Amino acid sequence: MLKVGLTGGIGAGKSEVSRLLVGQGAVLVDADRIARKVVEPGTPGLAAVVEEFGPGILTPEGTLDRPALGAIVFADRDRLAALNAIVHPLVRDRSAELEKAAGPDSVVVHDVPLLTENGLTPLYDLVVVVDAAPETQLDRLVRLRGMAEEDARARMAAQATREQRRAVADLVIDNDGPVEELADRVREVWAELTRRAAEKS
């Protein structure tokens, strides 16, 4: 099994790369998706978040109000650290379960947005970084996701810098261009990943 850490800044196109890698045959462990699951209504994770941040971060239906929580944590690093201390161990445990279920010859891609920030490089056989220029990220967040520019800039500022991410990368996927170029680059990276997986087994 080859354990790959996949990361990239918000708006860099990491989700699209994940999708393309799955299309090539990768087993995906998506930390964001797991992070949503572990704070669903009725979970110990949601109870812990409400205890830490108060009932104001719930919708009237009792689900997590992500914009309300985001407004708190992305403006205050200490509050963000408190949230991460609750959610990250839950995500890590579930990720380990999914990895264990994959076959021994699998290429397991862990989609981890905060891999660089949390010093998680040693957990993986290699790290793939999806990279885009900050102006490209900002454009995608505002134009495609409908974020206010100020919110988009705050989210970007809360993450590692482009240089910090590239410094931990074994492979970089440049994603400033059109999606067709991205698909070609992902196929090249997949060939390298399968080669390394074969060497390991």
FENVEN-V90419 format. One record per pair of residues at least 12 apart in sequence whose ideal C-beta (glycine too) atoms are under 7 Angstrom apart, sorted by the first residue. I is the first residue (numbers start at 1). J is the second residue. If there is no record, write none. Layout:
# FENVEN-V90419
i=I j=J
i=I j=J
This chain:
# FENVEN-V90419
i=1 j=102
i=1 j=104
i=1 j=106
i=1 j=108
i=2 j=107
i=2 j=108
i=2 j=125
i=2 j=193
i=2 j=196
i=2 j=197
i=2 j=200
i=3 j=108
i=3 j=110
i=3 j=124
i=3 j=125
i=4 j=107
i=4 j=108
i=4 j=109
i=4 j=110
i=4 j=124
i=4 j=125
i=4 j=126
i=4 j=128
i=4 j=193
i=5 j=110
i=5 j=112
i=5 j=115
i=5 j=120
i=5 j=121
i=5 j=123
i=5 j=124
i=5 j=127
i=6 j=18
i=6 j=109
i=6 j=110
i=6 j=111
i=6 j=112
i=6 j=128
i=7 j=112
i=7 j=113
i=7 j=115
i=7 j=116
i=7 j=127
i=7 j=129
i=7 j=165
i=8 j=129
i=8 j=130
i=8 j=131
i=8 j=165
i=9 j=137
i=9 j=156
i=9 j=159
i=9 j=162
i=9 j=165
i=10 j=137
i=10 j=141
i=10 j=155
i=10 j=156
i=10 j=159
i=11 j=132
i=11 j=137
i=11 j=140
i=11 j=141
i=12 j=130
i=12 j=131
i=12 j=132
i=12 j=137
i=12 j=175
i=13 j=130
i=13 j=132
i=13 j=175
i=13 j=182
i=14 j=111
i=14 j=130
i=16 j=179
i=16 j=182
i=17 j=130
i=17 j=173
i=17 j=186
i=18 j=30
i=18 j=109
i=18 j=111
i=20 j=183
i=20 j=186
i=21 j=109
i=21 j=186
i=21 j=190
i=24 j=187
i=24 j=190
i=26 j=107
i=26 j=109
i=27 j=102
i=27 j=106
i=27 j=107
i=27 j=108
i=27 j=109
i=28 j=109
i=28 j=111
i=29 j=95
i=29 j=98
i=29 j=99
i=29 j=108
i=29 j=110
i=29 j=111
i=30 j=111
i=31 j=91
i=31 j=95
i=31 j=110
i=31 j=111
i=31 j=112
i=31 j=113
i=32 j=111
i=32 j=113
i=34 j=91
i=34 j=94
i=34 j=95
i=35 j=87
i=35 j=91
i=38 j=87
i=38 j=90
i=38 j=91
i=38 j=94
i=39 j=64
i=39 j=87
i=41 j=62
i=41 j=63
i=45 j=86
i=45 j=87
i=45 j=90
i=46 j=64
i=48 j=86
i=49 j=64
i=49 j=83
i=49 j=86
i=52 j=82
i=52 j=86
i=53 j=69
i=53 j=72
i=56 j=68
i=57 j=69
i=74 j=154
i=74 j=155
i=74 j=158
i=75 j=154
i=80 j=158
i=95 j=110
i=105 j=197
i=105 j=201
i=107 j=193
i=107 j=194
i=107 j=197
i=110 j=124
i=115 j=127
i=116 j=160
i=116 j=164
i=116 j=165
i=116 j=168
i=117 j=159
i=117 j=160
i=121 j=168
i=126 j=170
i=126 j=171
i=126 j=196
i=127 j=168
i=127 j=169
i=127 j=170
i=128 j=169
i=128 j=170
i=128 j=171
i=128 j=173
i=128 j=189
i=129 j=165
i=129 j=166
i=129 j=169
i=129 j=172
i=130 j=173
i=130 j=175
i=131 j=162
i=131 j=165
i=131 j=166
i=131 j=172
i=131 j=173
i=131 j=174
i=131 j=175
i=132 j=175
i=132 j=176
i=133 j=176
i=134 j=156
i=134 j=162
i=136 j=176
i=137 j=156
i=138 j=152
i=138 j=153
i=138 j=156
i=171 j=189
i=171 j=192
i=173 j=185
i=173 j=186
i=173 j=189
